Amino acid sequence: MLKWALIFLVISLVAGALGFTGIASGAKTIAKVLFGLFLILFIILILLAWSAGEMML
């Protein structure tokens, strides 16, 4: 998911540099949403791993 967020970020930067502001805006929004989902899932998985490790002790 982080890979796709970075791909859309690059698309947004290239489109913005070429003057395609509508495409750049859409790609930026998609990149932000994907990065947000990545962060949420990452934090959830870290908390689950941490809690499973405590149960083992």
Number of C-alpha atoms within 10 A of each C-alpha: 14 14 12 13 22 16 14 21 20 16 18 24 19 14 17 17 11 10 11 13 14 12 16 22 15 14 22 21 16 17 24 16 13 19 19 15 15 16 14 12 13 12 12 12 12 12 12 12 12 11 11 11 10 9 8 6 5
